Amino acid sequence: NAGVMQNPRHLVRRRGQEARLRCSPMKGHSHVYWYRQLPEEGLKFMVYLQKENIIDESGMPKERFSAEFPKEGPSILRIQQVVRGDSAAYFCASSTGKGNYGYTFGSGTRLTVV
Amino acid sequence: DAKTTQPPSMDCAEGRAANLPCNHSTISGNEYVYWYRQIHSQGPQYIIHGLKNNETNEMASLIITEDRKSSTLILPHATLRDTAVYYCIVRVNAGGTSYGKLTFGQGTILTVHP
């Protein structure tokens, strides 16, 4: 039973390019959460999605960032026109949405903007 | 979600018990206490959670005071691999469903020494 899979593990983009980060939740999990961790800082919530729906996007920057979780396929976090300040580790977590258990996190994607 | 307060760092000798405190004096009656840890920039790992009773699993024990204003995570026999940042989080579990975002603070950096 594979865990939460994130790819790529490392992503280098030049300023102005687009970054696409993928997250495949654990089997049977229909709830996905994205978090960002800037260098030397804590984890910050970005967005919470269920299949085809955004439930809570209160942590998403207003511009350039978007997220989706289509009926088929992985969840995608998309960053348009990246800037150096977007350099961070981006973690995805998934859950069944039921019960009182914690999420399962992936290993993260480390985005470096040069 | 209620705010938590943790010491920024702690040390522990290998093989000894590590007791990590957390204050959550504004916790509400329907908020659970969760503990996660993050080992050297890996994805956060769920450890344990509880509402008001003490809890134990294969990783740790969670002791919650009777007034629920504080708790202690106990790693009974710490190893070098337990060196990590430990996060105490309080969160509502709405109607028995896993719900919404986790708010991570700065956590406690636990260093286990040989």
Interface residues (C-beta under 8 A of the other chain):
Chain A: V4 H31 Y33 Y35 Q37 G42 L43 K44 F45 Y48 I55 D56 S58 G59 A89 F91 A93 S95 T96 G97 K98 G99 N100 Y101 G102 Y103 T104 F105 G106 S107 G108
Chain B: Y32 Y34 Y36 Q38 S41 Q42 G43 P44 Q45 Y46 H49 Y87 N93 G96 T97 S98 Y99 G100 K101 L102 T103 F104 G105 Q106 G107
